[in-house]
C-alpha cells in the first residue's frame, strides 16, 4: 500500500488493517505527515503540525496493540483538531492574532477522551477566525483553500477539517458548529460532518463563540467513521454546564438497520425560495437525493418551511450578542487585533440591546416548538446542506449569506442533531451536501439515513485532484 | 417599519459601548446593524406575552457541613 493509499483509508479500514498487522500506527502517521508536507502548502489546512508528538503517540499505540492492549477503533488512528480545541502544551490560536501565542495548560474534554482511546494527534487546523465571519484573509495564518478548486472557499468555520479530510491529510477530525460550521465545510469539501444534539458532546475546553448555540462534533470521510468518532467523544461532562446526562446508544451498531418506512420531511415551501433562493443546480442534485431515499424505502413528505426560515434571524441575533459579550473587553482594548471579517460580524453584537437579545431568546422558544412539532408526522428533516456551491474567494460577498436560506442555522437554534454527507457535484465539479436532521438525542437515526444513502451512492469515493 | 440607524447614531452608540472604531469600520458595520434591527421586528411578531426566553437558570442546594 502506498503512503497516499494509507492516508486515504477510512478509520474503519485502518483499524482493521492495524489489527491484521498489514501496517502499523507509525506507518499511518508517517503517511499522513508526508502528505501534509507535500500538499498542504496549496491548502493551508494546518496551522500547527505536531509531528514529534504524533510519532511518539503512534509508537506508543504500536506497542500497546502489539501487547494486546486494544483501546478500540481509534487506537493508533491519526486525527487533527480545529484550532479552537484547547490542547495542553500545544498552541491553540483560533486562527487569530488575538490568541496566536496561547498555549493552554489543559486539554478540552473531547481531547482527553481521544487521548484515552489512543488516537494520534497530527496537529491543529485552520478555521474562520474565532469560528465566525468568513475566510480569514488578514489573519496571521493563511485562509484555508477548497481542495476541489483552490480558487474557491472550503466553507467554514471548520475549514481546515474539511480540506484536510478531503485530501487524505488525516483520517478524522473534530470541528465545532454554531450556525453550520461543521456541516458547511463538510458539504463544500465533500466529507461527512455531524453536529450532535446540544449537550451531547462536552464543550469544556472549546473556545466559545456563542454558549447557547455552540456544538462540538466529528468530521470524517464516511458516515461510519463519524459514528466511531462521536461514540468516543459523546457523554455527560460535569465541567460543561450544558452537558446532558443522556445515555449514548451503540451508534455504529445501529447504522445498518435500513430506512424502509422512515418518514422524511422536506421543509421546502416558504424556505428554499427565500430571497435569492437556493441555487437551481444544488436543488436539482438534492431532488435526485430524495429519489434515492425513496428508492431505499423512505416516504418523503413536503412540509412548511416558514419556521425554519425565521430561525436564521433568531440564531444570528443570539450568536452576535453572545459572541460580542465574550469578546467585549478585547474589542474595547484592541479591535485592530481582530481580522476584518470577524470584526465586522461580531461588532454587530455591540449594537443590540438586552431587550433585543431577550426577544431573540423568546422567539427561540416559539420556533423550537414550531419546528419540533413536525416530528409528530415525520422522523427526519432533509435539506441541502448549503444553498449554493462554494463561491470563489474573488467574488465573496459578505452579505450574500443573508440573501439565501440558511439550511444549517435552525438546527443550532433548536439543538437538533444534523449530519451532512456528500450527495453530488455541480457541472464545475464543486461538491454539494445533503443534510439529515433527527429528533434530540437520536443521532442514530440521522446516521442510519446517512449510511443508507452513502451505501447506495458513490459520491463519497471521489477524491479531489490537486 | 423601524427608522434606519444613521452613521452619526452608530458613532454615539459605539462611544457609549467603549469602542474606538474608525469611520471606515462604522460604515462597514452600518448595513449589518440595520439588518439585524429589521430582523428583530420579524421576531417580535412571533412572540406573545406568555412566551418566556429559551434560557434556563437552575438553582441548586449547598449541603451543610
Interface residues (C-beta under 8 A of the other chain):
Chain A: X212 X310 X313 X314 X316 X317 X320 X331 X332 X335 X340 X343 X344 X345 X347 X348 X350 X351 X352 X356 X358 X359 X360 X361 X362 X363 X364 X365 X366 X367 X368 X399 X402
Chain B: X5 X10 X13 X14 X17 X18 X19 X20 X21 X25 X28 X29 X31 X32 X33 X35 X36 X37 X39 X40 X42 X43 X44 X46 X47 X51 X52 X53 X54 X55
